[in-house]
Every structure is written in C-alpha cells, then in structure tokens.
C-alpha cells in the first residue's frame, strides 16, 4: 500500500486526534455528502420533469411535423405527398390548417387556436385517450362537429348536450379592402360540439374542426399550414425524419416532437444547468471545512512531520500524506452522497413521498429519472473541487516544517 495513503488513513482513523478536528472532518464529509445527494436528486427531478413534458406532448403533438420555413402556409405537391406516404414506418398523414380564431357561445367569447384536420385525424388514439366528455367525432352523417379543449369548455361554460346552442367561430376575411359593415369583414361558421378533451392547460385552448370547415373560414383552399406525420410503433423516427427532409428540401421545416417544443426543453436544460452550478458552488463552500480541518491537522501533527523529515522523508511525501487525508474525506463524502441520492430517487420513483403540493398539477409527486451521467458529472465536479481545496494545506505542510 502507498506509504502516504497508509499514514493518511491512520490519521483519519486515529482516536487520538483532537475532538474538534474530528468534528470538522465529520462536518466536511456531511456537507459534501448532503450537497452531492441534493445535486443528483435535483438533477433527477429535472430529468423526470423533462420526461413528463415529453409524455404530455406525445399525446398532443405529431411524431413529425412538416411546415414552411417562410410564411404561414404552403401548397401541397401531390408527388411529394405520395412519396411521403410510401416511407416505411409512416402510419398516416394529417393535413392541417391552424390559426387563431374567435369563438362565441351564448354571451361568452374567447380567442382560441383553430385547427382544421382531415379525416385521418380520427385515427389519433392518443388524443382520444384524453376525452373527458362526449365523443371523439368531427363528422358524422355529413354533419360537422367541433372537438374542444377543456379550457375552452370551462371558460365559455359550454354544455355539449345543448344542441340548440352551437359554437360560433369567427375568422377575418382575406380581402384587401375592409367593408364599413363589420360583419362583412368576418367569415362565420356555426357548429355543434361533439366532445371535450383535457390535457395540460397549455394545450387546452384548441378547437378541432374538419378541414373543410377551416378552409371555408380561412379561405386557404389548397394551402395548408402543416402536415402532421404519425409513425407506426417501433418506427425509427430519426431515419424517417431524414428521409422526409430529402423529399421536401430546404424550403420546409421537418421537426420531431422535441424540436416542436424546443423552447421548453431548452429552458429546462438551462434551468438544470444553473441549478447544478448553484449546488456545486454550495458544495464548494462546504468543502472549505476540509481546508480548515487539514490546516488544523497540519498544526497538530507538526512534531510528527519533523520526525518524518528526520527519517528521510521529502517534501513530496509530506504533501501527499495530507493531500491523501483530504482525498479520503472527499471520496467518502461523495460516495455516501451518491448512494443517498440514488436511494432518494428510487424511493421517490416508487412511493412518490415528496408531493408537488398543487391540486392542479398533472402528477401528484415530483417525477424522477435516474441518469448515470448526472451521477458521474456530479461526482467528478465534487472530487475536483475538494481535491483542489485539499492541495493548499498539504503544500503548507511540506513548506513550513
């Protein structure tokens, strides 16, 4: 065994050390352990929140979305659509017209996101699973229906059973000159409501209507705002996305689900980074206890250091002894913290004992997801900081005695 480590271990385990030095060493390990545990736990919670948002978007957003790079709409080229449908792994493609519109119900009104979709949308079993009232229908017996979000349903106090009070949709006409009569500037459509879905509040202000209704309101005719591609189970999304980019070229934006919500996921990652930096800084402050405990240990062991010099020890050995003492404290604190953080994540994932404390939350408890890379990065950061702090007292021991 390395001589410097052997002596450092004897110093660490020695019962003859001053009680205050023992206390400072213990507090150093405790601070590093708690800081490490908190860091990996918080990072795991952020991973869980990212996965939670991804699962919510999976119910609402298409696997792949195709839209124009410039402008709001684009004309569909039939040959490209045929090639798209022939790609292996593509389940179905939905043509979409989406824009803001005003809806009115009795005395209430609100701005919503109007989304016109073709008949393939009825295959969307993900959104169908979020149905809370009525039925998932957009056209039945040649009658058009609207499928609305829970926020619209609640804000306008809608009763879907009252067929005598339909939903009225207003959209501005696409004309160069405005009429002095306000009604002549607006396209209107009266439509009954088939059902209500409930997802996260961010997605609950949508009103789904048949594509023909959206075309009539917006006057887009053969133009679309996007194509939504749903994939078959186990399909290779990255490969299919690449094939679609080849077909449609640089004039179109081809996005997977993460890219469709890039701003949110970017915000989560940035927040996670800043939280990590803040927690590592706290660990850095806590690691100064190692500096103080080693400094006091150097003073306490000055006679033994002189004896080692008399026996032929050089500066390097003395420096390694006290550096190894700091490394022992650092490694024990880090390992204990990682174990406690791992146990916290497992128990939180299984029992959810730490709740979010909000009645309106999507889940009752904070979600967690264990990422080994977070544990590795945290361990490396903590060890580097604590070893840097240990270096200065070790150097002092070799230079002063």
URVENPE-V500884 format. One record per pair of residues at least 24 apart in sequence whose ideal C-beta (glycine too) atoms are under 6 Angstrom apart, sorted by sequence separation. I is the first residue (numbers start at 0). J is the second residue. D is the distance in whole Angstrom. If there is no record, write none. Layout:
I	J	D
I	J	D
This chain:
93	117	6
165	189	5
166	190	6
188	212	6
165	190	6
344	369	5
93	119	5
133	159	5
165	191	5
166	192	6
93	120	5
91	119	5
188	216	6
293	321	6
162	191	6
186	216	5
91	122	6
293	325	5
159	192	5
289	325	5
337	374	6
289	328	6
111	151	6
152	195	5
109	154	5
145	190	5
147	192	6
173	218	5
333	378	6
149	195	6
170	216	4
143	190	6
144	191	6
145	192	5
146	193	6
170	217	6
107	155	4
146	194	5
147	195	6
149	197	4
333	381	5
144	193	4
333	382	6
104	155	4
104	157	6
150	203	4
329	382	6
149	203	5
150	204	5
148	203	4
148	204	6
329	385	4
136	193	4
148	205	5
134	193	5
135	194	6
147	206	5
133	193	5
134	194	5
133	194	3
145	206	5
146	207	4
104	166	6
133	195	6
132	195	4
145	208	5
102	166	6
103	167	4
130	194	6
131	195	5
325	389	3
102	168	5
130	196	6
131	197	5
143	209	5
58	125	5
129	196	4
322	389	5
100	168	6
101	169	4
129	197	6
129	198	5
143	212	5
100	170	5
126	196	6
58	129	6
138	209	5
321	392	6
322	393	4
137	209	5
321	393	4
318	393	5
321	396	5
318	394	6
317	396	5
318	397	4
317	397	4
314	397	4
114	205	6
112	204	6
111	204	5
112	205	5
113	206	5
114	207	5
115	208	5
117	210	5
116	210	6
111	206	5
115	210	5
297	392	6
305	400	6
289	385	6
304	400	4
115	213	2
286	384	6
290	388	5
294	392	5
282	381	6
286	385	5
289	388	5
293	392	4
297	396	4
301	400	5
289	389	6
279	380	5
283	384	5
286	388	5
96	213	4
96	217	6
96	219	5
96	223	6
97	224	5
96	224	5
94	223	5
95	224	6
95	225	5
95	227	6
92	226	6
93	227	4
92	228	5
91	229	5
59	198	6
90	229	5
90	230	6
90	231	5
88	230	5
59	202	5
88	231	5
55	199	5
88	234	3
72	219	6
74	221	6
74	222	6
75	223	6
72	222	4
88	239	5
72	224	5
86	239	6
86	242	5
66	225	4
64	225	6
65	226	4
64	227	6
82	246	5
63	228	4
61	227	4
62	228	6
61	228	6
62	229	6
79	246	6
61	229	6
62	230	4
62	236	6
63	240	6
68	250	6
68	252	5
65	251	6
66	252	5
65	253	6
64	254	5
63	255	6
64	259	6
60	256	5
60	259	5
56	256	5
56	260	6
49	267	5
45	271	4
41	274	6
38	278	4
37	278	6
34	281	6
34	282	4
34	285	5
30	285	3
30	288	6
27	288	4
26	288	5
27	289	5
23	288	6
27	292	6
23	291	6
24	292	5
23	292	4
20	292	6
20	295	5
20	296	6
17	299	6
35	333	5
28	328	5
32	332	5
36	336	4
40	340	5
27	328	5
31	332	3
35	336	3
39	340	4
43	344	5
35	337	6
28	331	5
32	335	4
36	339	4
40	343	5
24	328	6
28	332	4
32	336	4
36	340	4
3	316	6
7	320	5
6	320	5
10	324	6
51	366	5
3	319	4
7	323	4
11	327	5
3	320	5
7	324	4
50	368	5
4	323	5
47	366	3
3	323	5
47	367	4
44	365	5
47	368	5
46	368	4
44	367	6
43	367	4
46	370	5
43	369	6
42	373	4
39	373	6
39	374	6
39	377	5
38	377	5
35	381	5
